[in-house]
Structure formats: C-alpha cells, structure tokens
Amino acid sequence: MITATRSDQDLRRHRDRQSERQNMRRLYLLLYPLCLCAALTSRLAGHAEDAAERPDQSIFAEARSSAYAAAGYAFHA
C-alpha cells in the first residue's frame, strides 16, 4: 500500500528499480542458454584435459555464473 507521505521521486525510483530487475531477468533468460551451450561445448571439446584444470562447478552453475556476469557487464556499459 502506498501512503500519501511518499514523494513522486520515491515512487519513480521504485519503478526504475523494478524495471531494471525485469530487464536483468530478461537478459539473463536470453544469455543462459547461450552460456550453457558454450560451457557444454568447452567441456566436450576437451579444453580442460587435466584434472587440475577442470572447473569445480557443474555445467549449469558455470552457465549461470557466466550469464549473470555478462548481464552485469551489459548494465554497466
């Protein structure tokens, strides 16, 4: 419930933050499948041959972290 004491600037700031969250989520949903394909291709191609070079994360966790990182860079650009 919005009270009468809230200024228009506070409401505008709240809407802007919600809009940014929605845009971030949409961008993540676009990037995640691409990052998943990249992680899968990297693993299948054998870029991490040595056991010490293999990532500790699952393919899904690697794709998720890559997608969030890419989306974060997109918002700072």
Summary of the structure (lengths in Angstrom):
residues: 77
radius of gyration: 18.8
end to end distance: 34.7
largest distance: 63.0
contacts: 159
relative contact order: 0.13
helix: 73%
strand: 0%
